[in-house]
């Protein structure tokens, strides 16, 4: 039996804890709220975040030192805005080298750091090359109910990636490996922006044609920015790319889609975030991607439009009109061009 700590008792952290418990691991689920830990241990439920039964071998705690004592792997599943603080706390209590895996999706505004970079900066004994990311099309609600799900784990340290694969994989939760941690992290973060756009489109009452176009052109934007930063363009055609993009843009399980849907129906951002009651990572990521695009001089019209809606109070219909009236251009100058440039040499 392997002891594993999951830091973050939201919907995704709880779902991943269930996967680990199904695999026979001794799971410590950490939350910073003692009352939440007590409720989980007493009722084996985490109803605010997830409608699922929690196996008895999952022990919740609000004591970080207790959570990580004796574990061989730590899975970090907290909102990106909490990554640095949690890792600073973790660095103070951790006493031995363990495998660090994160399953958070986002980019830090201003610094433009990915999650693995933030973790390595706050944890002195862990290099970014050794950290593992888990990402892919995976709604927590479906994972918790053992519905078939496939994800990817990625690290520059191949041994660590295989450790992550081994502790998670089972008949319901299939896990692939990839060496392109840059592409995997960027795909998982940037798709939330397009999911906001898909929700806005649905909230405006537009149909499947509009959403299909948004997803396709959104993928082109993601790949354009990602490859400019050095990611493998093929990563964006895989599970953490187009796979995660599809599931996040087309499901009511998606917080980003739901937030966008409310925006499309005329609600303001502050009101939307209050009504959601949970973190909407795409809102924070829009700021970072907008800054990234300017610094890299990468054209990202959908991201720019959503930025204008969120932070400059632009009317969503006006933004759609601007997108539809952009200058004429060829379609295959994006992802196909990137692939041709990379593989025709």
Secondary structure, 3 states (H helix, E strand, C coil): CCEEEEECCCHHHHHHHHHHHHCCCEEEEECCCHHHHHHHHHHCCECCCECCCCCCCEEEECCHHHHHCCCCEEEECCCHHHHHHHHHHHHHHCCCCCEEEECCCCECCCCCCEHHHHHHHHCCCCCHHHCEEEECCCCHHHHHCCCCEEEEEECCCHHHHHHHHHHHCCCCEEEEEECCHHHHHHHHHHHHHHHHHHHHHHHCCCCHHHHHHHHHHHHHHHHHHHHHCCCCHHHHHCHHHHHHHHHHHCCCCCHHHHHHHHHHCCCCHHHHHHHHCCCCHHHHHHHHHHHHHHHHCCCCHHHHHHHHHHHCCCCHHHHHHHHHCCCCCCHHHCHHHHHHHHHCC
